[in-house]
């Protein structure tokens, strides 16, 4: 009865609630969750930067493999979300439970993979970026990343339980779990890094330990919320059997998402190799940029998560006016968020860098870098929402193509060429160049989709 009521309420909300209210209703919890995630990332680096610039560089160089963990976890979750939600919509609760349990098995296998990688690839990974240039950065980085990967069971557990919550519409509990993890991390960071309250000073290793403890706390909270409040899914192992067909379906949906997010890991790795040839400070600046930009971009990604089901539902219900209004409103919100980010990067880059205890050299490189890179904020809002529309309308291949073109075909080669031709100051222009290309391709694809898919739909209700 509860499931039927939930389904009916969801249907009524999606089809009849005023679009403005619906977009905020669906997106705000996800935007807050993503903002918390960005805060989670920034706090680590702020405290680590107080140790030394080398320590900040060591943590920054870990970003590609950390992003790969998130890509596998989030991408697998996309597949679980899609298949599980569909099963609940069909009132096939047995299949929904099977999807959840098989998804749990996939997360266990993912953790075991990164557990092994934590012992085997971390040292060569750092060696390939540093090329023997800084033993101190190498040692700190290996220490940090090894802990994060070997004890990544927390983040995979968090992904698993949170994705089940969001699949059944309980996004508020997903937000609660992320908040609990972030707050735990923020509290433990200074205690473990600097050795407060009588504990030994652990340095960079303390930041890694605080991170994995925060992830474990978030996983426990999300697991508790599932047991206490999520009655649509039963996670009992009684009678559980692996289902190859379900696992295949999960990955059929999830792998494109994993690939899209993994592209970012490859791009960051390549950029680190380009920048380290100038100085470790340049690499630290790039790491700081990524932390700072997430504070503005992550809420936009949360907005994406909220509007995707609205656009998909409107498409299925053949309601063109609601779909277009959702797209326009989300573009306006995304533009506002990234305009704020642009203003911060252009007007107060020194204030942003001071949060990371920037040296005089880092301040000189960083202020110029942030001001140049900041220009791509003025275009990125359109590209992000356009890619969301592609995915919601079943054209994820467009999103993947744009992401590959932007990050690997244009950005990295442009950075390499500019580094050779104009030096460090010119490298940062690769970001606006890549975003302009993304804008052109995204706009062309969106116009094509509008003509072929959206325009032929009846107007429907608003």
Protein Blocks (a to p, Z undefined) as FASTA:
>chain_A
ZZmmmmmmmmmmmmmgcfklmmmmmmmmmmmmmmmmmmmmmmmmmmmmmmpmklmmmmmm
mmmmmmmmmmmmmmmmmmmmmmmmmmmmnopaklmmmmmmmmmmmmmmmmmmmmmmmmmm
mmmmmmmmnnomamklmmmmmmmmmmmmmmmmmmmmmmmmmmmmmmnopamlmmmmmmmm
mmmmmmmmmmmmnopghiacekjmlmmmmmmmmmmmmmmmmmmmmmmmmmmbccbfghpa
cdfklmmmmmmmmmmmmmmmmmmmmmmmmmmmmmmmmomklmmmmmmmmmmmmmmmmmmm
mmmmmmmmmmmmmmmnopaklmmmmmmmmmmmmmmmmmmmmmmmmmmmmmmmmmnopafk
lmmmmmmmmmmmmmmmmmmmmmmmmmmmmmmnopammmmmmmmmmmmmmmmmmmmmmmmm
nojmlmmmmmmmmmmmmmmmmmmmmmmmmmmmmmmpcfbjZZ
